[in-house]
Each structure stands twice: as C-alpha cells, then as structure tokens.
Amino acid sequence: MISEMPEWPEYGDDEAKALLDVLNSGQWGSTSGDVVATFQREFAEYQQAEHAVCLANGTLAIAVALRAAGVGIGDEVIVPPYTFIATASAALFVGAVPVFADVDPDTHLLDPVATEAAITERTKAVVVVHLAGRPADLDAFTALGARHGLTIVEDAAQAHGAAYKGRAVGAIGDLGTFSFQSSKNITAGEGGAVLTDSQELAGAVYSLVNVGRVPGGGWYQHEAVGYNLRLTEFQAAILRVQLRRHPALQVVRERNARLLTDLLGPVDGIQLAPEDPAITAHGRHLFMLRVPGRREAVLESLTSAGITRASSGYVPLHRNAAVLRESKAITDRLGQPYPEASCPNADQVSTDTIWLPQPYLLGTEAQTHTIADAITKAVTQ
C-alpha cells in the first residue's frame, strides 16, 4: 500500500499573504488593481510570449482565441477527438463546427497528416492540444497553417512550462490557451490565459475579455462587442505564487516521470509514448500509458495499492452525442453537410489508456516504485 501522497494544490503562507494583500487593498478587480496585469507579464515571460491576457477559464480562452482570429458562424475548426470536451465546445460557442481528425496512437496527439486530410474550403483554424503536457509537432502544424492560411491555436491547458525545440509552448502557433483549473500544475481553482506574439491578436483578445474595450481606451469606449471574462485580483495573487512554485515542482515531476519510464518501458504489454528530441520540456500534467487488454486489471491493482485517482481517461469526442447534436444543428441551419469523422486510433487508445494525474509525480522515489510495481504486476500476472 502506497504511503500518503502529496496533497494538491500545494500552498502555504505565501498564498495566504498574497490574498490578504489584495483583500486589504480594497482593489479586488483587475480594472482597479494591478495584480492581474503583473501576473500577465510574468506568465508571458515564463512562456516566452509577447502578450498574455487572463480570463475566467481555459474553455473560454479557446473560444476567445478563435473569435479573435475571426472564426465564426459556419466555419470549421479541426480538433482532435481525444481531448477534453472544451476543445470542441469552444468552437461551438462561436458558431463554428468542430471537425475531428484522428490522433497518433503512439502519442495520443493530433496527427498532422490526418489534419491536412480534413481541411475543406470552410476550415479556418486548427486547435492543437498538447495533451498531458507533451508538445505536439509544432513544426508540422505551423507549416500546415502557413500552407493553407489557417490559424493555429495551441491548447496548452495541460502544458505549463512545456517547450518545443527550446521554446516554451503557447505562442509558437498564432495563439495559445492555458487553464488554471484545480487539477492544473499552476492553479487558482479556475482561470485561464491566452498568449500570442501578435499585438493585433492580443488587442482583439483584450477587447473580447473586456466588454469590447480597447487597450488604453476610455471606460465607455466599446469598439467591439465583447464578453466580460476578467480574472479577479484574488485569483491572480494566488497564480503569482503558484508560478514561483512551478519550476521546483516540475523538477520533481520530471524526475519521477523518468523513473516510471525506466521501470515500465521494458515491460511487455506496456506501451509508452516514444522519446522525441524536439520535446525539450514536458509539462508532466499526466503520465499516460497503454496496456492493451489489461486496463481494468491495472486499475484494480493500482486501487488496491492505494493509487485511487488513476483514470481510464477520455471518451472520444467524435462519439459524444451532445457535440454531434450541436454541430449538426449549425450545419443543418446553414444547409451544409456535416463532416462525419472516422477516428479509429482515437477509438483504440480510449480502450486501453491509463492516466496517472500529476500529484502522483510529486511523491518519493519509493512511492514511484510502488506505482510501477502495481502496474507491472497486473500486466504480467
């Protein structure tokens, strides 16, 4: 039985002081305080982006990014089927249709070849998900975007601190989105951010988040129709401290992920994602493995060992009735055909994948061995 794992989120006196500082300032909203603005600068620098705009959550971050890029009613947005529902529903929020392209079964990430095959005259954007914190093939996707005139949005909700060929993810594409929801490696319970290197896109995102206002403009100067999605000063106060904690915690996550890889990689019946030299930093939000034919046995073994938060992961979105219903409502109204998706790789990985959430990467070496032993036992017995 595994000994007690670290609690998540990790927090302490620094978060408490930061919250009290905001409380005592009387400036609780970002229109009067400067904590959100400060965190935006710090997070943009951390992710090597020119601009960051914070907002209410990671789901709306994707929707705002798409709308800032001009995606609207009847447009098509290519997304992977093996991801959280927000990746697809964000397209629906702006009146666009999520079109599913299959994933690479070795990495669970959107396949660039399948993506290119799904492009039509209505395609306006691709949302590339850095699932589990593993950067997708951004060389392929940025080249694809340039060839076809498509906006590339990086869904980096799980990829804080991840890097591709030495550059932090989030602004390698046209826009990048992050989540600060409770499970994330940097968290304030909720919250999100949109990153970009484009001043024009940053201004559009700012306006959408701030009821159509423009940076530096007047209080009642609404140059566009925007939402009201601002982050609070309290959330940003926590995030500033969480951002400072992140590098040291990532060292622990990386060490334990490497140990799990060393212990599980040689075991017959376990499939791990291959190493990729282009991935120079992994976000380590999840440790994922495939165990064909043995998933229930592995989950039972993990539970018996006290590893109760291991998960079987996503159900593919191209089979989600709500997403299909909303998508077809748009295409039917516009008299367009609905682009049916065949995603056999997503179907397959959804049957044999196991997730270990990031708190399990914050334990001791002995605890990591216990996790590996429970998995190995179930696969080999």
Phi, psi and chi 1 to 4 in degrees:
 res  aa     phi    psi   chi1   chi2   chi3   chi4
   1 MET       -  131.8  177.7   69.4   67.6      -
   2 ILE   -71.0  140.4 -162.6  166.2      -      -
   3 SER   -73.3  169.0   55.5      -      -      -
   4 GLU   -58.4  127.1 -172.8  173.1  -10.0      -
   5 MET   -84.3  161.3  -65.0  -68.1  -66.3      -
   6 PRO   -60.1  143.7  -22.9   32.9      -      -
   7 GLU   -76.3  153.3  -67.0  -66.7  -34.5      -
   8 TRP  -131.0  134.4 -173.0 -103.5      -      -
   9 PRO   -79.0  157.9   29.8  -36.8      -      -
  10 GLU   -85.0  131.8  -70.7 -161.0    5.4      -
  11 TYR  -156.4  170.7   63.7   94.6      -      -
  12 GLY  -169.4 -152.0      -      -      -      -
  13 ASP   -61.8  -31.0  -67.9  -17.6      -      -
  14 ASP   -65.7  -41.0  -72.0  -15.0      -      -
  15 GLU   -65.4  -41.3  -78.2   86.7   -5.9      -
  16 ALA   -62.1  -43.8      -      -      -      -
  17 LYS   -64.3  -41.7 -179.6 -179.2 -177.4  -56.9
  18 ALA   -61.9  -39.9      -      -      -      -
  19 LEU   -66.6  -42.4  -72.9  170.9      -      -
  20 LEU   -65.4  -35.3  -76.5  172.3      -      -
  21 ASP   -61.2  -42.6  -74.0  -13.7      -      -
  22 VAL   -67.5  -45.2  171.0      -      -      -
  23 LEU   -54.9  -48.8  179.7   70.4      -      -
  24 ASN   -73.4  -19.8  -67.7  -32.4      -      -
  25 SER   -72.5  -24.7   75.2      -      -      -
  26 GLY    74.3    1.9      -      -      -      -
  27 GLN  -108.9   88.2  -63.0  176.7  -34.4      -
  28 TRP   -95.2  -14.9  -61.3   -6.7      -      -
  29 GLY  -110.2  154.2      -      -      -      -
  30 SER   -71.8  -13.8   61.5      -      -      -
  31 THR   -75.7  -15.2   56.8      -      -      -
  32 SER  -118.4  -27.5   56.6      -      -      -
  33 GLY   -96.7 -177.6      -      -      -      -
  34 ASP  -127.1    9.8   63.0    1.0      -      -
  35 VAL   -73.5  -41.8 -175.3      -      -      -
  36 VAL   -61.1  -46.6  170.7      -      -      -
  37 ALA   -60.5  -38.7      -      -      -      -
  38 THR   -67.0  -45.0  -59.3      -      -      -
  39 PHE   -62.4  -39.0  174.2   70.9      -      -
  40 GLN   -58.1  -43.8  -73.0  175.7  161.2      -
  41 ARG   -65.0  -42.6  -69.0 -168.0  -62.3  -90.2
  42 GLU   -66.9  -41.0  -67.5  171.9  -17.5      -
  43 PHE   -71.1  -38.6 -170.2   64.1      -      -
  44 ALA   -60.1  -43.6      -      -      -      -
  45 GLU   -63.9  -40.4 -178.9  178.9   -0.1      -
  46 TYR   -62.5  -37.5 -165.5   64.4      -      -
  47 GLN   -97.0   10.0  -64.7  -63.6  144.8      -
  48 GLN    57.4   45.0  -63.2  176.6  -64.8      -
  49 ALA  -116.7  155.2      -      -      -      -
  50 GLU   -76.9  -32.6  -69.1  -65.2  -37.0      -
  51 HIS  -139.2  144.0  -51.8  -80.3      -      -
  52 ALA  -138.0  136.1      -      -      -      -
  53 VAL  -126.1  122.2  179.6      -      -      -
  54 CYS   -90.0  155.3  -74.1      -      -      -
  55 LEU  -157.7 -171.1   69.5  168.5      -      -
  56 ALA   -66.0  -37.7      -      -      -      -
  57 ASN  -164.5  171.7   55.4   61.3      -      -
  58 GLY   -73.2  -27.6      -      -      -      -
  59 THR   -63.9  -50.9  -58.4      -      -      -
  60 LEU   -69.9  -22.2  -69.1  173.7      -      -
  61 ALA   -60.4  -42.2      -      -      -      -
  62 ILE   -66.4  -44.3  -55.7  170.6      -      -
  63 ALA   -61.0  -43.8      -      -      -      -
  64 VAL   -65.0  -42.0  164.5      -      -      -
  65 ALA   -60.0  -44.0      -      -      -      -
  66 LEU   -64.2  -45.0  -69.0  172.0      -      -
  67 ARG   -67.4  -37.7 -170.9  170.3  169.7 -165.4
  68 ALA   -61.0  -30.7      -      -      -      -
  69 ALA   -84.3    3.2      -      -      -      -
  70 GLY    90.6    9.4      -      -      -      -
  71 VAL   -75.2  134.6  176.2      -      -      -
  72 GLY  -150.8 -155.3      -      -      -      -
  73 ILE   -60.6  124.9  -63.7  171.7      -      -
  74 GLY    84.3  -10.6      -      -      -      -
  75 ASP   -69.5  158.8  -67.1  -25.8      -      -
  76 GLU  -109.6  139.1  -67.4  178.8   -5.4      -
  77 VAL  -124.8  118.8  178.0      -      -      -
  78 ILE   -82.1  129.6  -61.8  175.6      -      -
  79 VAL  -137.3  158.1  -59.3      -      -      -
  80 PRO   -78.0  150.2   27.8  -33.0      -      -
  81 PRO   -80.8  -20.8   28.5  -32.9      -      -
  82 TYR   -98.7   83.9 -166.4   79.9      -      -
  83 THR  -165.3  172.9 -177.4      -      -      -
  84 PHE   -67.8  150.6 -174.5   54.6      -      -
  85 ILE   -59.0  -25.1 -167.7  171.2      -      -
  86 ALA   -58.3  -32.8      -      -      -      -
  87 THR   -60.5  -37.9  -48.9      -      -      -
  88 ALA   -86.1  -42.7      -      -      -      -
  89 SER   -66.2  -28.3   58.8      -      -      -
  90 ALA   -60.8  -38.1      -      -      -      -
  91 ALA   -64.0  -42.2      -      -      -      -
  92 LEU   -62.8  -34.2  -67.0  166.1      -      -
  93 PHE   -60.5  -29.6  -67.4  161.8      -      -
  94 VAL  -100.6   12.6  -59.9      -      -      -
  95 GLY    85.2    7.6      -      -      -      -
  96 ALA   -94.0  168.0      -      -      -      -
  97 VAL  -108.9  120.9  178.1      -      -      -
  98 PRO   -73.9  126.4   25.0  -30.1      -      -
  99 VAL  -111.9  127.0  173.9      -      -      -
 100 PHE   -93.8  129.4  -62.8  104.1      -      -
 101 ALA  -116.1  146.5      -      -      -      -
 102 ASP   -70.7  165.8 -149.2   -5.4      -      -
 103 VAL  -103.6  163.3  -62.1      -      -      -
 104 ASP   -78.2  122.4 -179.0  -34.3      -      -
 105 PRO   -66.7  -20.3   24.6  -34.3      -      -
 106 ASP   -78.1  -30.1  -68.1  -28.8      -      -
 107 THR  -116.2  -13.5   65.2      -      -      -
 108 HIS    69.1    7.7  -61.4   71.2      -      -
 109 LEU   -98.3  155.3  -58.9  177.9      -      -
 110 LEU   -53.4  132.3 -174.7   61.5      -      -
 111 ASP   -87.5  121.5 -176.5  -19.5      -      -
 112 PRO   -60.7  -35.3  -21.1   31.6      -      -
 113 VAL   -67.8  -44.8  174.9      -      -      -
 114 ALA   -64.3  -35.5      -      -      -      -
 115 THR   -62.7  -47.6  -61.1      -      -      -
 116 GLU   -62.8  -35.4 -168.3  150.0   29.1      -
 117 ALA   -68.0  -21.5      -      -      -      -
 118 ALA   -90.3   -4.3      -      -      -      -
 119 ILE   -71.1  135.1  -66.1  171.7      -      -
 120 THR  -128.6 -178.2   73.3      -      -      -
 121 GLU   -67.2  -15.0   61.5 -177.4    9.5      -
 122 ARG   -95.3   -5.6  -69.8 -176.7  -69.4  -85.7
 123 THR   -69.7  129.5  -53.0      -      -      -
 124 LYS  -119.8  -21.4  -68.0  -65.5  179.3   64.9
 125 ALA  -156.5  159.5      -      -      -      -
 126 VAL  -126.7  129.9  178.9      -      -      -
 127 VAL  -102.8  111.6 -178.6      -      -      -
 128 VAL   -98.5  118.6 -176.9      -      -      -
 129 VAL   -95.9  127.2 -179.8      -      -      -
 130 HIS   -88.6   72.7  -57.3  -45.7      -      -
 131 LEU   -62.8  135.8 -173.5   66.7      -      -
 132 ALA    68.1   -0.7      -      -      -      -
 133 GLY   101.7    2.1      -      -      -      -
 134 ARG   -89.8  117.6 -179.6 -173.9  174.1  106.5
 135 PRO   -61.3  138.2  -25.0   35.4      -      -
 136 ALA   -74.8  177.2      -      -      -      -
 137 ASP   -77.0   85.0 -174.2  -13.9      -      -
 138 LEU   -73.1  -24.4  -72.1  170.6      -      -
 139 ASP   -61.0  -48.1  -77.6  -13.7      -      -
 140 ALA   -65.0  -42.0      -      -      -      -
 141 PHE   -75.2  -37.1  -77.4  107.6      -      -
 142 THR   -67.8  -36.0   54.4      -      -      -
 143 ALA   -65.8  -41.8      -      -      -      -
 144 LEU   -61.5  -43.6 -178.7  150.4      -      -
 145 GLY   -60.6  -41.0      -      -      -      -
 146 ALA   -66.9  -40.1      -      -      -      -
 147 ARG   -63.4  -38.3  -80.7 -163.6  -53.6  -84.7
 148 HIS  -109.6    3.2  -64.4  -81.6      -      -
 149 GLY    66.7   38.6      -      -      -      -
 150 LEU  -107.4  146.2  -55.6  177.6      -      -
 151 THR   -78.3  131.8  -63.7      -      -      -
 152 ILE  -104.7  116.6  -57.7  -61.1      -      -
 153 VAL  -107.1  124.3  176.9      -      -      -
 154 GLU   -88.9  115.4  -60.7  176.0   60.0      -
 155 ASP   -86.1   96.0  179.1  -12.0      -      -
 156 ALA  -106.5   31.8      -      -      -      -
 157 ALA   -55.4  -30.4      -      -      -      -
 158 GLN  -109.0   13.8  -59.7  178.9   -8.9      -
 159 ALA  -123.8   34.3      -      -      -      -
 160 HIS   -58.2  127.4  -49.1   76.9      -      -
 161 GLY    80.4   -3.1      -      -      -      -
 162 ALA   -72.1  153.1      -      -      -      -
 163 ALA  -142.2  145.6      -      -      -      -
 164 TYR  -120.5  118.6 -178.7   82.3      -      -
 165 LYS    51.0   42.1  -67.4 -171.0  173.5  179.6
 166 GLY    87.8   -5.0      -      -      -      -
 167 ARG  -113.9  134.4 -176.6  177.9  174.7 -172.6
 168 ALA   -61.4  143.4      -      -      -      -
 169 VAL   -75.2  163.4  -58.9      -      -      -
 170 GLY   121.6  -34.2      -      -      -      -
 171 ALA  -129.4   18.1      -      -      -      -
 172 ILE   -76.1  -40.5  -61.3  175.0      -      -
 173 GLY   -78.0 -166.9      -      -      -      -
 174 ASP   -71.3  -38.9  -62.6  -71.3      -      -
 175 LEU  -144.8  155.8  -60.2  119.5      -      -
 176 GLY  -138.1  145.7      -      -      -      -
 177 THR  -123.5  145.3   64.5      -      -      -
 178 PHE  -131.5  156.3  -70.7   80.1      -      -
 179 SER  -120.5  144.9  169.8      -      -      -
 180 PHE  -120.0   31.2  -54.9  121.9      -      -
 181 GLN   -65.2  167.3  175.9  -95.0  -11.5      -
 182 SER   -54.2  -36.0  -63.3      -      -      -
 183 SER   -82.4  -12.6   71.3      -      -      -
 184 LYS   -73.2  159.0  -59.6  -56.7 -171.7  -68.2
 185 ASN   -70.0  -18.5  -63.5   24.4      -      -
 186 ILE  -126.7  121.9  -63.4  174.2      -      -
 187 THR  -141.4  147.5 -179.5      -      -      -
 188 ALA  -127.7   23.5      -      -      -      -
 189 GLY    89.4  -47.7      -      -      -      -
 190 GLU  -149.5  174.1  -74.4  -66.8   -9.8      -
 191 GLY   129.0  161.9      -      -      -      -
 192 GLY  -156.4  176.0      -      -      -      -
 193 ALA  -151.8  148.9      -      -      -      -
 194 VAL  -117.3  129.6  179.9      -      -      -
 195 LEU  -114.5  149.2  -89.9   57.0      -      -
 196 THR  -163.8  157.1 -177.3      -      -      -
 197 ASP   -95.5   -4.3  -79.6  -13.1      -      -
 198 SER   -92.2  121.7  164.6      -      -      -
 199 GLN   -63.9  -37.4 -173.7  170.1   -6.3      -
 200 GLU   -63.4  -46.9  179.9 -178.9   -0.6      -
 201 LEU   -66.7  -37.6  -71.9  173.1      -      -
 202 ALA   -61.6  -40.1      -      -      -      -
 203 GLY   -64.9  -39.2      -      -      -      -
 204 ALA   -66.2  -40.4      -      -      -      -
 205 VAL   -64.2  -46.1  170.4      -      -      -
 206 TYR   -55.4  -45.2  174.6   92.8      -      -
 207 SER   -64.5  -41.3 -175.4      -      -      -
 208 LEU   -66.2  -35.0  -72.8  163.2      -      -
 209 VAL   -75.9  -27.6  170.4      -      -      -
 210 ASN  -117.3   52.1  -71.4  -80.4      -      -
 211 VAL    45.1   39.1  -69.1      -      -      -
 212 GLY    83.8    4.8      -      -      -      -
 213 ARG   -70.5  165.0  -63.6 -172.2  177.7  103.5
 214 VAL  -115.8  148.2  -64.7      -      -      -
 215 PRO   -55.5  127.5  -24.8   34.6      -      -
 216 GLY    79.7    0.2      -      -      -      -
 217 GLY   -86.0 -178.5      -      -      -      -
 218 GLY   -77.8  163.1      -      -      -      -
 219 TRP   -60.6  -38.9 -175.7 -106.7      -      -
 220 TYR  -105.9   25.2  -67.0  115.5      -      -
 221 GLN   -96.3   90.9 -177.1 -177.3  -10.7      -
 222 HIS  -104.2   99.0  -54.2  -76.5      -      -
 223 GLU   -85.5  -10.0  -59.7  -71.2  -19.2      -
 224 ALA  -148.0  170.9      -      -      -      -
 225 VAL   -92.2  116.8  174.5      -      -      -
 226 GLY  -127.5  169.0      -      -      -      -
 227 TYR   -83.3 -177.6  -49.4  103.3      -      -
 228 ASN  -124.8   96.0 -174.8  -13.5      -      -
 229 LEU  -126.2   22.4  -57.3  175.0      -      -
 230 ARG   -64.4  144.7  -67.1 -175.9  -63.3  -91.9
 231 LEU   -75.1  151.1 -159.7   69.5      -      -
 232 THR   -88.4  160.5   71.1      -      -      -
 233 GLU   -63.5  -32.0  -64.2  -76.0  -80.6      -
 234 PHE   -63.2  -46.0  -68.8  106.8      -      -
 235 GLN   -62.7  -43.8  -69.4  168.4  -65.3      -
 236 ALA   -65.3  -32.7      -      -      -      -
 237 ALA   -62.6  -43.8      -      -      -      -
 238 ILE   -65.7  -42.7  -65.9  175.2      -      -
 239 LEU   -63.5  -35.0  -71.3  169.9      -      -
 240 ARG   -61.4  -40.6  -69.7 -166.7   67.5 -157.9
 241 VAL   -72.2  -42.1 -178.5      -      -      -
 242 GLN   -60.5  -37.3  -71.2  -80.9  -59.5      -
 243 LEU   -62.7  -38.5 -177.9   60.3      -      -
 244 ARG   -69.2  -31.6  -66.1 -163.0  -67.3  -89.3
 245 ARG   -73.3  -28.1  -69.0 -176.6 -177.1  -83.1
 246 HIS   -56.9  -46.6 -174.7 -101.7      -      -
 247 PRO   -58.0  -43.9  -25.3   35.7      -      -
 248 ALA   -67.3  -39.3      -      -      -      -
 249 LEU   -66.8  -33.9  -67.4  175.1      -      -
 250 GLN   -65.5  -33.2  -78.6  -61.5   95.6      -
 251 VAL   -60.2  -42.7  170.3      -      -      -
 252 VAL   -67.2  -45.7  179.3      -      -      -
 253 ARG   -59.3  -44.5  -66.9 -175.0 -175.7  102.7
 254 GLU   -64.2  -43.0 -178.7   64.5   24.2      -
 255 ARG   -59.7  -46.6 -179.2 -171.5   67.9 -146.2
 256 ASN   -72.6  -33.5  -73.9  -33.8      -      -
 257 ALA   -64.3  -40.9      -      -      -      -
 258 ARG   -64.1  -39.5  -70.1  -69.7  173.9 -173.2
 259 LEU   -65.4  -44.2  178.5   56.1      -      -
 260 LEU   -60.1  -40.4  -81.6  173.9      -      -
 261 THR   -62.1  -43.9  -61.8      -      -      -
 262 ASP   -64.3  -37.8  -69.2  -17.1      -      -
 263 LEU   -78.6  -36.3  -65.7  171.1      -      -
 264 LEU   -96.0  -26.7  -63.0  175.5      -      -
 265 GLY   -54.2  -42.7      -      -      -      -
 266 PRO   -78.2   -5.1  -14.7   30.5      -      -
 267 VAL   -81.9  123.2  179.1      -      -      -
 268 ASP   -60.9  135.8  -71.8  -19.5      -      -
 269 GLY    97.2   -5.4      -      -      -      -
 270 ILE  -114.6  129.6  -64.5  176.5      -      -
 271 GLN  -115.3  120.8  -61.0  175.6   15.7      -
 272 LEU  -111.1  153.6  -57.8  179.5      -      -
 273 ALA   -63.2  141.1      -      -      -      -
 274 PRO   -70.1  155.5   26.5  -34.9      -      -
 275 GLU   -67.9  146.7  -66.9  -68.3  -38.7      -
 276 ASP  -137.4  114.3 -178.7   -8.5      -      -
 277 PRO   -62.7  -18.2   19.5  -31.0      -      -
 278 ALA   -71.2  -21.7      -      -      -      -
 279 ILE   -86.9   98.9  -61.9  172.4      -      -
 280 THR   -93.1   -9.3   46.8      -      -      -
 281 ALA  -156.5  127.8      -      -      -      -
 282 HIS   -98.8  136.5 -166.1  -60.3      -      -
 283 GLY   -68.2  -22.8      -      -      -      -
 284 ARG    52.8   46.9  -61.1  -59.9 -177.8 -168.2
 285 HIS   -82.2  -32.8  179.8   64.2      -      -
 286 LEU  -134.9  149.6  -58.2  168.6      -      -
 287 PHE  -106.4  116.9 -173.3   93.2      -      -
 288 MET  -112.7  144.2  -63.2 -161.2  -54.3      -
 289 LEU  -147.4  155.4   60.1  150.9      -      -
 290 ARG  -110.3  136.3  -66.5 -178.9   59.9 -168.4
 291 VAL  -134.1   74.3  -75.2      -      -      -
 292 PRO   -51.2  125.4  -27.5   36.8      -      -
 293 GLY    78.7   -3.7      -      -      -      -
 294 ARG  -126.6   12.8  -58.5  -62.6  -63.2  165.0
 295 ARG   -62.3  -48.2 -177.7  162.5   71.9 -178.9
 296 GLU   -62.4  -38.9  -66.3  -51.1  -47.1      -
 297 ALA   -64.4  -40.1      -      -      -      -
 298 VAL   -67.3  -43.7  171.6      -      -      -
 299 LEU   -62.8  -38.1  -71.7  172.1      -      -
 300 GLU   -65.0  -41.8  -71.3  176.1    9.4      -
 301 SER   -64.0  -42.4  179.8      -      -      -
 302 LEU   -63.7  -43.1  -73.1  167.4      -      -
 303 THR   -62.1  -42.6  -61.3      -      -      -
 304 SER   -61.6  -29.4  -63.5      -      -      -
 305 ALA   -86.3    3.5      -      -      -      -
 306 GLY    90.6    8.5      -      -      -      -
 307 ILE   -97.6   78.9  -54.9  149.3      -      -
 308 THR   -87.9  -11.5   57.3      -      -      -
 309 ARG  -100.7    9.6  -72.6  174.1  -72.1  171.7
 310 ALA   -64.0  149.1      -      -      -      -
 311 SER  -136.2  156.1  168.2      -      -      -
 312 SER   -89.0   -2.9   57.4      -      -      -
 313 GLY    80.6 -158.3      -      -      -      -
 314 TYR   -76.6  151.3  -63.8  128.7      -      -
 315 VAL   -94.5  130.1  175.7      -      -      -
 316 PRO   -57.0  136.6  -24.6   34.5      -      -
 317 LEU   -71.8  -23.2  -67.5  178.8      -      -
 318 HIS   -71.1   -1.7   69.5  -66.5      -      -
 319 ARG  -117.1    8.8  -60.3 -167.0  179.1  -79.7
 320 ASN   -81.8  120.2 -179.2  -79.7      -      -
 321 ALA   -63.6  -38.0      -      -      -      -
 322 ALA   -66.8  -44.0      -      -      -      -
 323 VAL   -63.7  -43.9  171.1      -      -      -
 324 LEU   -64.8  -40.5  -64.2  178.1      -      -
 325 ARG   -62.7  -46.5 -178.0  175.4   62.6 -113.1
 326 GLU   -67.7  -37.9  -65.2  -66.2  -34.7      -
 327 SER   -64.7  -45.4  -61.2      -      -      -
 328 LYS   -68.1  -28.9  -70.3  177.6  180.0  178.0
 329 ALA   -62.9  -38.2      -      -      -      -
 330 ILE   -69.7  -49.5  -65.3  171.7      -      -
 331 THR   -66.0  -36.0   56.2      -      -      -
 332 ASP   -64.9  -42.9  -73.0  -10.6      -      -
 333 ARG   -63.8  -35.1  175.6  166.6  -68.3 -168.9
 334 LEU   -89.5   -3.1  -63.8  174.0      -      -
 335 GLY    69.9   29.9      -      -      -      -
 336 GLN  -105.6  150.8  -62.6  173.8   -3.8      -
 337 PRO   -72.4  142.5   27.6  -34.8      -      -
 338 TYR   -82.6  127.5  176.4   71.9      -      -
 339 PRO   -77.1   93.8   25.5  -30.7      -      -
 340 GLU   -61.1  143.8  -59.8  -76.5   -8.8      -
 341 ALA  -114.9  138.0      -      -      -      -
 342 SER  -113.9  114.9  174.3      -      -      -
 343 CYS  -132.0   70.5  -60.1      -      -      -
 344 PRO   -63.6  -31.7   21.3  -33.1      -      -
 345 ASN   -67.1  -42.0  -67.5  -24.0      -      -
 346 ALA   -63.2  -40.9      -      -      -      -
 347 ASP   -58.7  -42.1  -74.3  -31.0      -      -
 348 GLN   -69.8  -49.6 -178.7   57.7   51.1      -
 349 VAL   -65.2  -25.2  -59.8      -      -      -
 350 SER   -70.9  -14.0   70.2      -      -      -
 351 THR   -94.1  -15.5   68.5      -      -      -
 352 ASP  -136.8   12.8   58.2   25.3      -      -
 353 THR   -92.7  144.8  -67.1      -      -      -
 354 ILE  -125.9  138.2  -71.3  176.1      -      -
 355 TRP  -108.2  138.9  -66.0   -2.5      -      -
 356 LEU  -112.4  110.4  -65.6  168.9      -      -
 357 PRO   -63.9  158.0  -21.0   32.9      -      -
 358 GLN   -57.9  -27.7   58.2   93.6    5.3      -
 359 PRO   -59.3  -26.8  -28.4   37.4      -      -
 360 TYR   -72.7   -9.5  -73.1  121.1      -      -
 361 LEU   -95.4    5.0  -62.0  177.7      -      -
 362 LEU  -107.3    9.8  -68.0  172.6      -      -
 363 GLY   -87.4 -167.3      -      -      -      -
 364 THR   -85.0  170.4   64.4      -      -      -
 365 GLU   -61.3  -39.3 -177.4  175.6  -28.2      -
 366 ALA   -64.1  -40.9      -      -      -      -
 367 GLN   -65.2  -37.8  -71.3  169.9  -33.8      -
 368 THR   -65.0  -39.1  -56.1      -      -      -
 369 HIS   -62.6  -38.8  -86.2  -86.5      -      -
 370 THR   -61.8  -42.6  -61.7      -      -      -
 371 ILE   -61.2  -48.4  -67.0  169.9      -      -
 372 ALA   -63.3  -39.2      -      -      -      -
 373 ASP   -63.7  -41.1  -71.0  -14.5      -      -
 374 ALA   -64.7  -40.3      -      -      -      -
 375 ILE   -68.2  -46.9  -64.3  169.5      -      -
 376 THR   -60.4  -43.0  -58.6      -      -      -
 377 LYS   -58.4  -45.4  175.5 -177.7  175.5 -177.1
 378 ALA   -70.2  -32.4      -      -      -      -
 379 VAL   -77.9  -34.1  170.2      -      -      -
 380 THR   -98.6  -13.5   57.6      -      -      -
 381 GLN   -74.8      -   67.6 -176.9    7.4      -
